[in-house]
Amino acid sequence: MYPTPSLLIDCAAACDYRCSKAGLHKRCLKYCNICCGKCQCVPPGTAGNREVCPCYNEMKNSRGGHKCP
């Protein structure tokens, strides 16, 4: 089920802030936008707080680490 259009968040803006202090800014933006697109949630702040967005927190990379920054 997809979120209704009124509930869609601005992933670009949310990820731009989330990744603003990342050392690998472009890579952070890439994965943040992928995760945001699927979860419609980006944790607050520039790091941590993943528990606020369970979907975002549960996405893993092929090595079992966090996919989403």
Order of alpha helices (4+ residues) and beta strands (2+ residues): alpha-alpha-alpha
